[in-house]
C-alpha cells in the first residue's frame, strides 16, 4: 500500500532575472523548476533554523569561552 504525502501549492512571482536563473538551473540539473525551487526553499529554511538555534545558544557558548567559530573548531579538531 502506497502512502501519499499531502502537498500544498504556493504561487510566487519571479522577476525576470530570477526566472532566468531558475530555468537555467533546471536545464543544467535535469530537474524541473518546482524541484529546484523546493530544494532552494528547503535549504534556506534550514539555514534560518540553524541561525535561530545559534542565536539561542550563543550566550551559553560565550559563558564557556567559545566566542568564535574558530574556538569551536579548535575544540572539536
C-alpha positions in Angstrom: 0.0 0.0 0.0 1.5 3.3 -1.1 1.1 6.3 1.2 0.7 9.7 -0.5 2.1 12.7 1.3 -0.2 15.7 1.5 1.1 18.6 -0.6 0.1 22.2 -0.9 0.6 24.8 -3.7 2.5 28.0 -3.4 2.3 30.6 -6.1 5.1 33.2 -6.2 6.1 35.9 -8.6 9.6 35.9 -10.0 11.4 38.8 -11.6 13.0 38.1 -15.0 16.5 37.6 -13.6 15.3 35.0 -11.0 13.1 33.3 -13.6 16.1 33.0 -16.0 18.3 31.6 -13.2 15.7 29.1 -12.3 15.2 28.0 -15.9 19.0 27.6 -16.4 19.4 25.7 -13.2 16.6 23.4 -14.3 18.1 22.7 -17.6 21.6 22.1 -16.2 20.4 19.7 -13.5 17.6 17.9 -15.4 15.2 18.7 -12.6 12.0 20.6 -13.1 11.6 24.2 -11.9 9.5 23.1 -9.0 12.1 20.7 -7.7 14.8 23.4 -7.9 12.5 25.9 -6.1 11.6 23.3 -3.4 15.3 22.4 -2.8 16.2 26.1 -2.5 13.4 26.9 -0.2 14.2 23.9 2.0 17.9 24.9 2.2 17.0 28.5 3.1 14.5 27.4 5.8 17.1 25.1 7.3 19.6 27.9 7.3 17.1 30.1 9.1 16.5 27.3 11.7 20.2 26.9 12.2 20.7 30.7 12.7 17.8 30.8 15.2 19.4 28.0 17.2 22.8 29.6 17.0 21.4 32.8 18.4 19.7 30.9 21.3 22.9 29.0 22.1 25.4 31.9 21.9 25.0 33.1 25.5 25.8 29.6 26.7 28.8 29.2 24.4 30.2 32.6 25.3 29.8 31.8 29.0 32.1 28.8 28.4 34.6 30.8 26.4 33.5 30.0 22.9 33.5 33.4 21.2 34.0 32.5 17.5 33.5 29.6 15.1 37.3 29.0 15.3 37.0 28.5 19.0 34.6 25.7 18.4 36.6 24.3 15.5 39.7 24.2 17.6 37.9 22.3 20.4 36.5 19.6 18.1 39.5 19.2 15.9 
